[in-house]
Amino acid sequence: MYDPNRFIESDPAIRRVAAGEPTVWINPDYLPVEVTDGLCQLVVPDSAIDDAEARLARFAPFIRRCFPETEATGGLIESPLEDIPQMQQALEQEYGCTIPGRLMLKMDSHLAIAGSVKARGGIYEVLKHAEDLAIAAGKLTMEDDYARLDSEEMRDFFRQYTVQVGSTGNLGMSIGIMSAALGFRVKVHMSADAKQWKKDLLRSHGVEVLEYSGDYSKAVAEGRALSDADPMSYFVDDEKSVDLFLGYAVAARRLKKQLDEQGIAVDEAHPLIVYLPTGVGGAPGGVTYGLKRLFKNNVHCFLVEPTLCPSVLLGMATKQYEKANVRDFGLSGRTHADGLACASPSSFVTRVLGNLASGDFTVTDAKLYDYLRLLDSSEGKRIEPSSCAAFVGPCQLLTLEDSRRYCAEQGLTEEALANSVQIAWATGGRLVPAEVWEQYLATHLD
């Protein structure tokens, strides 16, 4: 058993975290990509990302047929990348900060089907499981038109099997909606943090929702145990899954294409800085990994977590990884950022990101709603409170001493930052009901 007090006493950043203060932790183990390249290829080789990208392309005809909203993208699930200059100006005026370069919003909040970043990893893992089952049973080959999966014959086949997952909300929606479309029986184990509208939406798709009074870890543990007891059940493990990770990693290649289409260069003189809201770590971990494979030392990826539940920060900073729990440091773990309410982090991701993540900003729950209103009034865009956590990064990058030092050490000079692109990665929002938006906009916290 580790002693949290030892870390609190020895590390000023952890001391601020334990006190519930918004801060930044700069990763002391961050290394240049040329040093980490060999290890990265051993853990998740580029060929595995190639395979994931090809699999999503094979399923595109099925997705296009079942989900008409993907017609414009030919069955690929992708989100816009948009400039938000009015939000950039509003943040600078409201908080007296300087945000150099170009501020953009990666709108995974508006991904088709599930309306969140989980539409990448969650849907990918369900599709891979379906493909594995169908090929093993002789009902599908990789040369087939996968649109044939949209048939009663195939749904009857998949109905023999159950897919289960533990979730605070968005992962459950992506798993539930896609699994139900294929014909699987689906059970989503949801923690007390999950919003009621997300549970209702899942049930409307025929998904069985099991509710727990405990937190995310409890929901995952119960779901895993029930799934393990059923030989016809498959558990999507957000804490350990490589397949989820690969689905998220493909996002980097899609982003590069969007940057290329907009004529945006990423190089030493034009750095890319990305801020990723983080729960258990799967989605931001996969995205970060993919970005580092493509842009190497010219991309800087910062995780962002609520002050009440910064589990990935604590897992990485203490090197206790999945053993770290925010409650060990006197934090409640209960946050309005329901998608980020994971008291302990992913064992897999905290290790993979050990040398790749630049650092981790924390943000108060009150700021989530302030940012939400500011984005709505300045740009007319609405994203979930959890997504809005990303805006603390560009606001604080040049405000906090530790992140300023990071910039200086990494060659992010005033000139380079002026030529930079900073991306706030919006992780959810499209499926939020109108009445819930009104509640969000009217929520003011101390």
C-alpha positions in Angstrom: 0.0 0.0 0.0 1.4 3.4 -1.0 1.4 6.4 1.3 -0.3 9.4 -0.4 1.1 11.8 2.2 4.6 11.1 1.0 3.7 12.4 -2.4 1.8 15.4 -1.1 4.7 16.4 1.1 7.3 16.0 -1.6 5.6 17.3 -4.8 4.2 20.9 -4.9 1.9 20.1 -7.8 0.4 17.1 -6.0 0.0 19.2 -2.9 -2.1 21.7 -4.9 -4.1 18.9 -6.4 -4.8 17.4 -2.9 -6.0 20.9 -1.8 -8.5 21.0 -4.7 -6.7 23.9 -6.3 -6.7 24.3 -10.1 -3.1 23.8 -11.3 -0.9 22.3 -13.9 1.3 19.2 -13.5 4.2 19.1 -16.0 5.3 15.5 -16.7 8.9 15.2 -15.6 9.3 12.0 -17.7 8.2 13.6 -21.0 10.8 12.5 -23.6 11.5 13.3 -27.3 9.8 10.8 -29.7 13.0 9.5 -31.0 13.8 8.2 -27.5 10.4 6.5 -27.1 9.9 5.3 -30.7 11.1 1.7 -30.2 9.0 1.1 -27.0 5.9 2.7 -28.7 6.2 0.2 -31.6 6.4 -2.7 -29.2 3.3 -1.6 -27.2 1.1 -0.4 -30.1 2.8 -0.7 -33.5 1.8 1.6 -36.4 0.6 -1.5 -38.2 -2.1 -1.9 -35.6 -3.4 1.6 -36.2 -3.3 0.8 -40.0 -5.4 -2.3 -39.3 -7.9 -0.3 -37.2 -8.3 2.3 -40.0 -8.9 -0.4 -42.6 -11.5 -2.1 -40.4 -13.4 1.1 -40.0 -13.4 1.5 -43.8 -14.7 -2.0 -44.3 -17.6 -1.2 -42.0 -18.4 2.1 -43.7 -21.1 0.6 -46.0 -22.9 -0.9 -43.0 -22.7 2.3 -41.0 -23.9 4.4 -43.9 -26.9 2.1 -44.4 -27.9 2.0 -40.7 -27.1 5.6 -39.8 -28.2 8.0 -42.5 -26.4 10.9 -40.7 -23.1 9.4 -42.0 -24.2 9.7 -45.6 -22.1 12.8 -46.2 -18.9 11.1 -45.0 -19.6 7.8 -46.8 -20.1 5.9 -43.5 -17.0 7.2 -41.7 -17.7 8.7 -38.3 -15.8 12.0 -38.2 -16.2 15.5 -36.7 -15.5 19.1 -37.9 -12.4 21.0 -37.0 -13.4 24.7 -36.7 -11.8 28.0 -35.8 -13.3 29.7 -32.8 -11.8 33.2 -32.9 -14.7 34.8 -31.0 -14.2 32.3 -28.2 -10.5 33.0 -28.2 -11.1 36.7 -27.8 -13.8 36.2 -25.2 -11.5 34.0 -23.1 -8.8 36.6 -23.2 -11.1 39.4 -22.2 -12.9 37.5 -19.5 -9.8 36.0 -17.9 -7.1 38.5 -18.7 -5.0 35.8 -20.4 -3.1 35.7 -23.6 -3.9 32.9 -26.1 -1.3 33.0 -28.9 -1.8 31.5 -32.3 -5.0 30.1 -33.7 -7.6 28.5 -31.3 -9.7 25.7 -32.9 -12.3 23.3 -31.7 -12.2 19.6 -32.6 -15.9 18.8 -32.4 -16.1 15.2 -31.4 -19.0 16.6 -29.4 -20.9 16.3 -32.7 -19.7 12.9 -33.9 -22.5 10.9 -35.6 -24.3 8.1 -33.8 -23.2 8.7 -30.2 -22.4 12.4 -30.1 -19.1 12.0 -28.3 -15.5 11.0 -28.7 -16.5 7.6 -27.5 -18.0 7.1 -30.9 -14.4 6.4 -32.0 -13.1 3.8 -29.6 -16.4 2.4 -28.3 -17.9 1.8 -31.7 -14.7 0.5 -33.1 -14.4 -2.2 -30.5 -18.0 -3.3 -31.0 -17.3 -3.5 -34.8 -14.1 -5.5 -34.3 -15.9 -8.0 -32.0 -18.7 -8.4 -34.5 -16.3 -9.0 -37.3 -14.3 -11.5 -35.3 -17.5 -13.5 -34.5 -18.9 -13.4 -38.0 -15.7 -14.4 -39.7 -15.1 -17.3 -37.2 -18.6 -18.5 -37.9 -18.1 -18.4 -41.7 -20.8 -15.7 -42.1 -18.4 -13.0 -43.4 -15.1 -12.5 -45.2 -13.1 -9.3 -45.4 -13.8 -9.2 -49.1 -17.6 -9.0 -48.6 -19.7 -5.8 -48.8 -20.2 -5.2 -45.1 -23.6 -3.7 -45.8 -24.9 -7.3 -45.7 -24.5 -7.1 -41.9 -27.7 -5.0 -42.0 -30.0 -8.0 -42.3 -32.3 -10.1 -40.0 -30.1 -13.1 -40.6 -27.0 -11.4 -39.2 -29.0 -9.8 -36.3 -30.3 -13.2 -35.4 -26.7 -14.4 -35.3 -25.5 -11.6 -33.1 -28.5 -11.9 -30.8 -26.9 -15.0 -29.4 -24.2 -12.8 -27.8 -24.2 -10.1 -25.2 -22.0 -7.0 -25.0 -21.4 -5.4 -21.6 -19.6 -2.2 -20.5 -19.3 -0.1 -17.4 -19.7 3.6 -18.0 -20.4 7.1 -16.7 -22.5 7.8 -19.8 -20.9 8.5 -23.2 -19.0 5.2 -23.6 -22.2 3.4 -22.7 -24.1 5.3 -25.4 -21.6 4.4 -28.1 -21.4 0.8 -27.1 -25.1 0.5 -26.6 -26.3 2.2 -29.8 -23.9 0.3 -32.1 -24.3 -3.0 -30.4 -28.1 -2.8 -30.7 -27.9 -1.8 -34.4 -25.9 -5.0 -35.0 -28.4 -7.1 -33.0 -26.4 -7.9 -29.9 -28.0 -8.0 -26.5 -26.5 -5.1 -24.5 -26.0 -4.4 -20.9 -24.6 -1.0 -19.7 -23.5 -0.8 -16.1 -23.8 2.9 -15.1 -22.4 4.7 -12.1 -24.3 7.2 -9.9 -22.5 10.0 -11.9 -24.3 9.1 -15.1 -27.0 11.6 -16.3 -30.6 10.4 -16.4 -31.1 11.5 -20.0 -28.2 9.2 -21.1 -29.9 6.2 -19.3 -33.2 7.1 -21.0 -31.6 7.3 -24.4 -30.0 3.9 -24.1 -33.2 2.3 -22.9 -35.0 3.8 -26.0 -32.5 1.7 -28.1 -33.5 -1.5 -26.3 -30.4 -1.5 -24.1 -30.5 -2.9 -20.5 -29.2 -0.3 -18.1 -28.1 -1.4 -14.7 -27.6 1.4 -12.2 -25.2 1.5 -9.2 -25.1 3.8 -6.2 -21.3 3.7 -6.3 -18.8 5.3 -8.7 -17.5 4.4 -12.1 -15.0 1.8 -10.7 -17.9 -0.1 -9.0 -19.9 -0.1 -12.2 -16.9 -1.5 -14.2 -16.2 -4.2 -11.6 -19.8 -5.4 -11.4 -20.1 -5.4 -15.2 -16.8 -7.3 -15.7 -17.8 -9.9 -13.1 -21.3 -10.5 -14.7 -19.8 -10.7 -18.2 -17.0 -13.1 -17.1 -19.7 -15.5 -15.7 -21.4 -15.7 -19.2 -19.4 -17.5 -21.9 -21.6 -15.7 -24.6 -20.8 -12.3 -23.2 -18.0 -9.8 -24.2 -16.9 -7.0 -21.9 -15.6 -3.7 -23.2 -13.0 -2.8 -20.6 -12.4 1.0 -20.7 -9.6 0.5 -18.1 -7.5 -1.9 -20.1 -8.7 -2.3 -23.7 -6.2 -2.0 -26.5 -9.0 -2.1 -29.1 -10.7 1.0 -27.6 -7.3 2.7 -27.7 -6.8 1.9 -31.4 -10.2 3.3 -32.3 -9.2 6.6 -30.7 -5.7 6.5 -32.2 -7.1 6.6 -35.7 -8.5 10.1 -34.9 -5.0 11.5 -35.3 -4.8 10.5 -39.0 -8.2 12.0 -39.6 -7.1 15.2 -37.9 -4.0 15.5 -40.0 -6.1 15.2 -43.2 -8.3 18.1 -41.9 -5.3 20.2 -41.1 -3.8 19.5 -44.6 -7.1 20.4 -46.2 -7.1 23.8 -44.4 -3.5 24.4 -45.3 -2.3 24.3 -41.7 1.3 23.2 -41.3 2.6 21.4 -38.2 6.4 21.7 -37.8 8.9 23.1 -35.4 8.0 26.7 -36.4 4.3 25.9 -36.4 3.6 23.7 -33.3 0.4 22.0 -32.5 -0.9 22.1 -28.9 -3.9 19.9 -27.9 -6.0 19.9 -24.8 -7.9 16.7 -24.0 -10.6 16.2 -21.3 -9.7 13.1 -19.4 -11.7 10.5 -17.4 -10.2 7.1 -17.1 -7.8 8.0 -19.9 -8.7 5.8 -22.8 -9.9 8.4 -25.4 -7.3 11.1 -24.7 -4.6 8.4 -24.4 -5.4 6.9 -27.8 -5.6 10.4 -29.4 -2.4 11.5 -27.8 -0.6 8.3 -28.9 -1.8 8.7 -32.5 -0.8 12.4 -32.6 2.7 11.7 -31.3 3.2 9.0 -34.0 2.3 11.5 -36.7 3.6 14.9 -35.5 6.3 13.7 -33.1 8.0 16.5 -31.1 5.9 19.2 -32.9 2.7 18.3 -31.0 2.2 18.9 -27.3 -0.7 17.0 -25.7 -2.1 18.2 -22.4 -4.7 16.2 -20.4 -7.4 18.2 -18.6 -9.3 16.9 -15.5 -11.7 18.3 -12.9 -10.1 19.4 -9.6 -12.3 17.0 -7.8 -11.3 13.9 -9.8 -7.8 14.2 -11.4 -7.1 10.4 -11.3 -4.9 10.2 -14.4 -2.7 13.1 -13.1 -2.3 11.3 -9.7 -1.7 7.9 -11.3 1.1 9.2 -13.5 2.6 11.7 -11.1 2.9 9.1 -8.3 3.7 6.2 -10.7 1.0 4.2 -8.8 -1.0 4.1 -12.0 -4.3 2.2 -11.5 -3.7 1.9 -7.8 -4.0 5.6 -7.3 -7.5 6.8 -6.2 -8.4 10.4 -5.8 -10.0 9.6 -2.4 -6.6 8.6 -1.1 -5.7 12.3 -1.6 -8.8 13.7 0.2 -10.8 14.4 -3.0 -14.4 13.4 -3.3 -14.3 12.2 -7.0 -17.8 13.7 -7.4 -17.9 16.2 -10.2 -20.3 17.9 -12.5 -18.1 16.7 -15.3 -19.8 13.3 -15.3 -17.8 12.0 -18.3 -14.6 12.6 -16.3 -15.7 11.1 -13.0 -13.3 8.2 -12.7 -11.7 7.9 -9.3 -8.9 5.6 -10.5 -7.2 5.7 -14.0 -6.5 3.2 -16.7 -3.6 0.9 -15.9 -2.8 0.7 -19.6 -3.0 4.3 -20.6 -1.2 5.8 -17.6 1.8 3.6 -18.5 1.6 4.3 -22.3 1.5 8.0 -21.8 4.3 8.0 -19.2 6.8 9.6 -21.7 4.3 11.1 -24.2 1.9 13.4 -22.4 3.2 16.9 -21.8 1.2 17.5 -18.6 -2.2 17.8 -17.0 -4.3 20.9 -16.2 -7.1 20.8 -13.6 -10.2 22.9 -13.7 -13.0 23.7 -11.2 -16.6 22.6 -11.9 -17.7 26.2 -11.8 -15.4 27.0 -14.8 -17.1 24.3 -16.9 -20.4 26.1 -16.9 -18.7 29.5 -17.3 -16.8 28.2 -20.4 -20.0 26.6 -21.7 -21.9 29.9 -21.6 -19.0 31.8 -23.1 -18.8 29.4 -26.1 -22.5 29.5 -26.6 -22.6 33.3 -26.6 -19.5 33.9 -28.6 -19.7 31.1 -31.2 -23.2 29.7 -30.9 -21.8 26.3 -30.2 -22.9 24.0 -27.4 -20.8 21.2 -25.9 -21.1 19.3 -22.6 -19.7 20.7 -19.4 -17.1 17.9 -19.4 -15.9 19.0 -22.9 -15.6 22.5 -21.8 -12.7 21.5 -19.4 -10.4 21.7 -22.4 -10.6 25.5 -22.4 -8.6 25.8 -19.2 -5.5 24.7 -21.1 -5.2 27.7 -23.6 -6.2 30.1 -20.8 -3.5 28.9 -18.4 -0.7 27.8 -20.7 1.1 31.2 -20.4 -0.4 32.1 -17.0 1.0 29.3 -14.8 4.7 29.3 -14.0 5.2 25.6 -14.6 3.6 25.6 -18.0 5.5 28.7 -19.0 8.7 26.9 -18.0 7.6 23.9 -20.1 7.2 26.2 -23.2 10.6 27.6 -22.7 12.3 24.2 -22.3 10.5 22.8 -25.4 11.4 25.6 -27.7 7.9 27.1 -27.7 9.2 30.6 -28.2 7.0 33.6 -28.5 7.4 33.5 -32.3 6.5 29.7 -32.4 3.5 30.2 -30.2 2.3 33.1 -32.4 2.3 30.6 -35.3 0.8 27.7 -33.3 -2.5 26.0 -33.5 -4.2 25.2 -30.2 -7.0 22.7 -30.3 -9.6 22.2 -27.6 -10.9 18.7 -28.1 -14.7 18.7 -27.4 -15.7 15.3 -26.2 -19.5 15.3 -26.1 -22.7 17.2 -26.5 -24.7 16.6 -29.7 -27.3 14.3 -28.1 -28.0 16.5 -25.1 -31.8 17.2 -24.9 -33.0 20.8 -25.2 -34.2 21.0 -21.6 -30.9 19.8 -20.3 -29.1 22.5 -22.2 -31.3 25.1 -20.5 -30.3 23.6 -17.1 -26.6 23.7 -18.1 -26.8 27.3 -19.2 -28.5 28.3 -16.0 -26.1 26.5 -13.7 -23.8 28.8 -11.7 -21.4 27.4 -9.1 -19.2 29.1 -6.5 
